[in-house]
Amino acid sequence: MASRIAVLGAGSWGSVLANLLTENGQNVTLWSHKPAQVQELNERHTNAAYMPNFEYQHQLKATTDMKTAITGAEVVLFAVPTKAIREVSVQAAKILVSNEQAVTVVHATKGLEQNTYKRVSEMLAEEIPAAQRNAIVVLSGPSHAEDVAKKDITLITAACENEDAARKIQKLFMNAYFRVYTNTDVIGAEFGAALKNIIAIGAGALHGLGYGDNAKAALITRGLAEISRLGQTFGANPLTFIGLSGVGDLIVTATSVNSRNWRAGNELGQGQTLDEVIETMGMVIEGVATTKAAHELAIKRHVEMPITDAIYDVLYNGAEVRSVITGLMQRDGRAELG
């Protein structure tokens, strides 16, 4: 029997996940606050601004009315940028309370809140009353929307402390090309998903400057060490960081032109300013805000994150990319596992 699912957010990832669920036989309603986008999805089954040359399942319904999307749903999937999570979750909570409705909350957003440094699941838990949510499940892993749309083999993680809820989401999403594993380490899954965007900016910058594979491999490896160090101070399982939510997501984001964060770094390495990069990208670059949050959080937690600090200097202090690379390379020698 088909499950009713509301997907909130019709960007590339949200719309492709909605399409996948529809393809899997689920009853999906996709919400967007943009009337023209909803009309395009319903009438032409396209979403050209986010997924050019892709045709969505004709059964997929889109709406600008969040109440229409949520009412009767068993699952509500949040796929909006981190900065919009609170606003959208407040709207959703009002509808759920009014309906006296409880749902499984899922999110596929990768970032940390500015100033509070909270993970997305923490924001959702604060805004959606406990009576209105059966569980909060985190979807993360190496998964570009463009590749999922092409039915490329994709493996991700559904993380939740409630294993039954994780298995429920696993079952909804799995098919011949999209495989889902479960994990109970929500903290690790969210930190891995958020912080890899920082390293992806650095990897793109290296490419823009003309550095080769050795440099990229070094950055990814030492970047993973930073991600793990910070995550573990919050109780994350270190093994999560060598799984899909950690090294898996880091590899795909730090090596692909499909990654907005990689593309942003590449343009910075080629000499563009951050303002120019943001203006031309046209979509949210999660790693820019996450770099600021992680840099400040590392200071508060007394965690050494030299790569994150260097990227912060480039993004927020106007430092020149080559100079911060030189600074990183000339740091005092130390043990790799220290």
C-alpha positions as CSV (number, residue, x, y, z in Angstrom):
1,M,0.0,0.0,0.0
2,A,1.3,3.4,-0.9
3,S,2.4,5.8,1.8
4,R,1.4,9.5,1.7
5,I,4.5,11.7,1.8
6,A,5.0,15.4,1.8
7,V,8.3,16.8,0.5
8,L,9.0,20.4,1.5
9,G,11.4,22.0,-0.9
10,A,11.5,21.7,-4.6
11,G,15.2,22.4,-5.4
12,S,17.3,19.8,-7.1
13,W,17.6,17.4,-4.2
14,G,14.0,17.7,-2.9
15,S,12.4,17.4,-6.3
16,V,14.6,14.4,-7.3
17,L,13.8,12.6,-4.0
18,A,10.1,13.3,-4.5
19,N,10.4,11.9,-8.0
20,L,12.2,8.7,-6.7
21,L,9.5,8.2,-4.1
22,T,6.8,8.6,-6.7
23,E,8.6,6.1,-8.9
24,N,8.6,3.7,-6.0
25,G,4.8,3.9,-5.9
26,Q,4.4,6.3,-3.0
27,N,1.7,9.0,-3.0
28,V,3.9,12.2,-3.0
29,T,3.0,15.9,-2.8
30,L,5.9,18.3,-3.4
31,W,5.6,21.7,-1.8
32,S,7.3,24.9,-3.1
33,H,6.6,28.6,-2.2
34,K,7.2,29.5,-5.9
35,P,3.9,29.4,-8.0
36,A,5.7,29.4,-11.3
37,Q,7.8,26.4,-10.3
38,V,4.7,24.5,-9.1
39,Q,2.9,25.2,-12.4
40,E,5.9,24.0,-14.4
41,L,6.1,20.8,-12.4
42,N,2.4,20.1,-12.7
43,E,2.0,21.0,-16.3
44,R,5.3,20.3,-18.0
45,H,6.8,17.9,-15.4
46,T,10.0,19.8,-15.5
47,N,12.0,21.9,-13.0
48,A,14.4,23.7,-15.4
49,A,16.0,26.1,-13.0
50,Y,17.3,23.2,-10.9
51,M,17.3,20.0,-13.1
52,P,17.6,21.0,-16.8
53,N,16.5,18.4,-19.3
54,F,14.9,16.1,-16.8
55,E,11.3,14.9,-16.9
56,Y,9.6,14.1,-13.6
57,Q,7.1,11.3,-13.0
58,H,3.7,12.5,-14.2
59,Q,2.0,11.2,-11.0
60,L,4.1,13.6,-8.9
61,K,1.9,16.5,-7.6
62,A,3.2,19.9,-6.7
63,T,1.5,22.6,-4.6
64,T,2.2,26.0,-3.0
65,D,-0.3,25.1,-0.2
66,M,1.7,23.5,2.6
67,K,-1.5,22.3,4.3
68,T,-2.5,20.4,1.2
69,A,0.9,18.7,1.1
70,I,1.0,17.8,4.8
71,T,-2.6,16.9,5.6
72,G,-2.9,13.1,5.7
73,A,0.8,12.5,5.2
74,E,2.6,9.8,7.2
75,V,6.0,11.2,6.4
76,V,7.2,14.8,6.0
77,L,10.5,15.2,4.3
78,F,12.3,18.6,4.7
79,A,14.7,19.4,1.8
80,V,15.1,23.1,2.1
81,P,18.4,25.0,2.8
82,T,19.6,25.1,6.4
83,K,18.7,28.8,6.7
84,A,15.1,28.1,5.9
85,I,14.6,25.1,8.2
86,R,13.2,27.0,11.2
87,E,10.8,29.1,9.1
88,V,9.5,26.1,7.2
89,S,9.3,23.8,10.3
90,V,7.3,26.5,12.2
91,Q,4.8,26.5,9.3
92,A,4.6,22.8,9.2
93,A,4.2,22.5,13.0
94,K,1.2,24.8,12.9
95,I,-0.5,22.6,10.4
96,L,0.3,19.4,12.2
97,V,-1.0,20.8,15.5
98,S,-4.2,22.1,13.8
99,N,-4.7,18.6,12.3
100,E,-3.8,16.8,15.5
101,Q,-1.5,14.9,13.2
102,A,1.8,13.0,14.0
103,V,4.3,12.1,11.3
104,T,7.7,10.7,10.8
105,V,9.9,13.7,10.1
106,V,12.8,13.2,7.7
107,H,15.4,15.8,6.6
108,A,17.9,15.8,3.7
109,T,19.5,19.1,4.6
110,K,23.3,19.4,5.2
111,G,24.4,22.3,7.4
112,L,24.7,23.9,10.8
113,E,22.6,26.9,12.0
114,Q,24.4,30.2,12.3
115,N,25.1,31.5,15.8
116,T,23.5,28.5,17.6
117,Y,25.6,25.9,15.7
118,K,22.7,23.5,16.0
119,R,22.2,20.5,13.7
120,V,19.1,20.3,11.5
121,S,17.5,17.6,13.6
122,E,17.9,19.8,16.7
123,M,16.1,22.7,15.0
124,L,13.3,20.4,13.9
125,A,12.9,19.0,17.4
126,E,12.7,22.5,18.8
127,E,10.1,23.7,16.4
128,I,7.9,20.6,15.9
129,P,6.1,19.5,19.1
130,A,6.9,16.0,20.3
131,A,3.3,15.0,20.0
132,Q,3.4,15.8,16.2
133,R,6.5,13.7,15.4
134,N,7.0,10.0,15.8
135,A,10.7,10.3,15.0
136,I,13.3,12.4,13.2
137,V,15.3,10.6,10.5
138,V,18.4,12.0,8.8
139,L,19.1,11.2,5.2
140,S,22.8,11.6,4.2
141,G,25.5,10.1,2.1
142,P,27.2,10.5,-1.3
143,S,24.2,11.5,-3.5
144,H,24.2,14.2,-6.2
145,A,20.7,14.8,-7.4
146,E,21.9,14.8,-11.0
147,D,23.2,11.2,-10.7
148,V,20.1,10.0,-8.8
149,A,18.0,11.4,-11.6
150,K,20.0,9.4,-14.1
151,K,19.5,6.3,-11.9
152,D,23.2,6.0,-11.2
153,I,23.9,3.5,-8.4
154,T,23.6,5.5,-5.1
155,L,24.0,4.4,-1.5
156,I,22.9,6.6,1.5
157,T,22.2,6.4,5.2
158,A,19.0,6.8,7.1
159,A,20.1,7.8,10.6
160,C,17.8,7.7,13.6
161,E,18.0,6.7,17.3
162,N,14.7,4.9,16.6
163,E,15.8,1.9,14.5
164,D,12.2,1.1,13.5
165,A,11.7,4.6,12.1
166,A,15.0,4.3,10.2
167,R,14.0,1.0,8.7
168,K,10.6,2.4,7.7
169,I,12.3,5.2,5.7
170,Q,14.8,2.7,4.3
171,K,12.0,0.7,2.9
172,L,10.3,3.7,1.3
173,F,13.3,4.8,-0.6
174,M,15.1,1.6,-1.6
175,N,14.9,0.4,-5.2
176,A,17.2,-1.1,-7.8
177,Y,19.6,1.9,-8.0
178,F,19.0,3.6,-4.7
179,R,20.2,1.6,-1.6
180,V,19.7,2.8,2.0
181,Y,21.5,1.7,5.1
182,T,20.4,2.4,8.6
183,N,22.5,4.0,11.4
184,T,21.6,5.1,15.0
185,D,24.4,7.8,15.0
186,V,22.4,10.9,14.2
187,I,25.1,13.3,15.4
188,G,27.8,11.7,13.3
189,A,25.6,11.6,10.2
190,E,24.7,15.3,10.5
191,F,28.2,16.5,11.2
192,G,29.7,14.5,8.4
193,A,27.0,15.8,6.0
194,A,27.5,19.4,7.0
195,L,31.3,19.7,7.4
196,K,32.2,17.9,4.2
197,N,30.9,21.0,2.3
198,I,33.8,23.0,3.8
199,I,36.4,20.6,2.5
200,A,34.7,20.5,-0.9
201,I,35.3,24.3,-1.2
202,G,38.9,23.7,-0.4
203,A,39.2,20.9,-3.0
204,G,37.6,23.1,-5.6
205,A,40.0,25.9,-4.8
206,L,43.0,23.5,-5.3
207,H,41.6,22.5,-8.7
208,G,41.1,26.1,-9.7
209,L,44.8,26.8,-8.8
210,G,46.0,23.9,-10.9
211,Y,47.0,21.5,-8.1
212,G,47.0,17.8,-8.8
213,D,45.6,14.6,-7.3
214,N,48.2,14.4,-4.5
215,A,47.0,17.7,-3.1
216,K,43.4,16.8,-3.4
217,A,43.9,13.5,-1.7
218,A,45.8,15.2,1.1
219,L,43.1,17.7,1.6
220,I,40.3,15.1,1.7
221,T,42.2,12.9,4.2
222,R,43.2,15.6,6.6
223,G,39.7,17.3,6.2
224,L,38.1,14.0,7.3
225,A,40.3,14.1,10.4
226,E,39.0,17.5,11.3
227,I,35.4,16.5,10.7
228,S,35.9,13.5,13.0
229,R,37.6,15.5,15.7
230,L,34.8,18.0,16.0
231,G,32.0,15.4,15.7
232,Q,33.4,13.2,18.4
233,T,33.4,16.1,20.9
234,F,29.6,16.0,20.6
235,G,29.4,12.2,21.0
236,A,29.5,11.0,17.4
237,N,30.7,7.5,16.7
238,P,34.1,7.7,14.9
239,L,33.1,4.8,12.7
240,T,30.4,6.9,11.2
241,F,33.0,9.1,9.6
242,I,34.5,6.2,7.6
243,G,31.0,5.3,6.3
244,L,28.6,6.8,3.8
245,S,27.8,9.9,5.8
246,G,31.5,10.6,6.3
247,V,34.1,9.7,3.8
248,G,31.5,8.6,1.2
249,D,29.8,12.0,1.2
250,L,33.2,13.8,1.4
251,I,34.6,12.0,-1.6
252,V,31.6,12.7,-3.9
253,T,31.3,16.4,-2.8
254,A,35.0,17.2,-3.0
255,T,35.6,15.6,-6.4
256,S,32.6,16.4,-8.6
257,V,31.6,19.3,-10.8
258,N,28.0,18.6,-9.7
259,S,28.9,19.9,-6.2
260,R,28.0,23.6,-5.8
261,N,30.6,23.8,-3.0
262,W,33.3,22.3,-5.2
263,R,32.4,24.7,-8.1
264,A,32.4,27.7,-5.7
265,G,35.9,26.7,-4.5
266,N,37.1,26.2,-8.1
267,E,35.9,29.8,-9.0
268,L,37.6,31.2,-5.9
269,G,40.8,29.4,-6.9
270,Q,40.6,31.0,-10.4
271,G,40.5,34.5,-8.8
272,Q,36.8,35.3,-8.4
273,T,35.6,37.0,-5.3
274,L,33.1,35.3,-2.9
275,D,30.4,37.8,-3.9
276,E,30.9,37.1,-7.6
277,V,30.7,33.3,-6.9
278,I,27.5,33.6,-4.9
279,E,25.9,35.9,-7.6
280,T,26.7,33.5,-10.5
281,M,25.8,30.2,-8.7
282,G,22.1,31.0,-8.4
283,M,21.6,28.3,-5.7
284,V,22.6,28.1,-2.0
285,I,26.2,27.2,-1.3
286,E,25.8,25.5,2.1
287,G,29.5,25.3,2.7
288,V,30.0,29.1,2.9
289,A,27.7,29.5,6.0
290,T,28.9,26.1,7.4
291,T,32.5,27.2,7.3
292,K,31.7,30.2,9.6
293,A,29.6,28.0,12.0
294,A,32.3,25.3,12.2
295,H,35.1,27.8,12.6
296,E,33.4,29.5,15.5
297,L,32.2,26.2,17.0
298,A,35.8,24.7,16.9
299,I,37.0,27.7,18.8
300,K,34.4,27.2,21.5
301,R,35.1,23.5,21.7
302,H,38.9,23.9,21.6
303,V,39.2,21.7,18.6
304,E,42.0,22.1,16.1
305,M,40.7,22.6,12.6
306,P,43.4,24.2,10.5
307,I,41.9,23.6,7.1
308,T,38.5,25.0,8.2
309,D,40.3,28.0,9.7
310,A,42.2,28.6,6.4
311,I,39.0,28.4,4.3
312,Y,37.3,30.7,6.8
313,D,40.1,33.2,6.2
314,V,39.6,33.1,2.5
315,L,35.8,33.4,2.7
316,Y,35.4,35.9,5.5
317,N,38.8,37.7,5.8
318,G,39.7,38.1,2.2
319,A,42.8,36.0,2.5
320,E,44.5,34.9,-0.8
321,V,44.1,31.2,-1.5
322,R,47.7,30.5,-2.3
323,S,48.9,32.2,0.9
324,V,46.7,30.1,3.2
325,I,47.9,26.9,1.4
326,T,51.5,28.0,2.1
327,G,50.5,28.6,5.8
328,L,49.0,25.2,6.1
329,M,52.1,23.5,4.6
330,Q,54.5,25.4,6.8
331,R,52.9,24.5,10.1
332,D,55.0,22.6,12.6
333,G,55.4,18.9,12.0
334,R,53.2,16.5,14.1
335,A,52.1,12.9,14.3
336,E,49.4,11.9,11.9
337,L,47.3,10.2,14.5
338,G,47.9,12.7,17.3
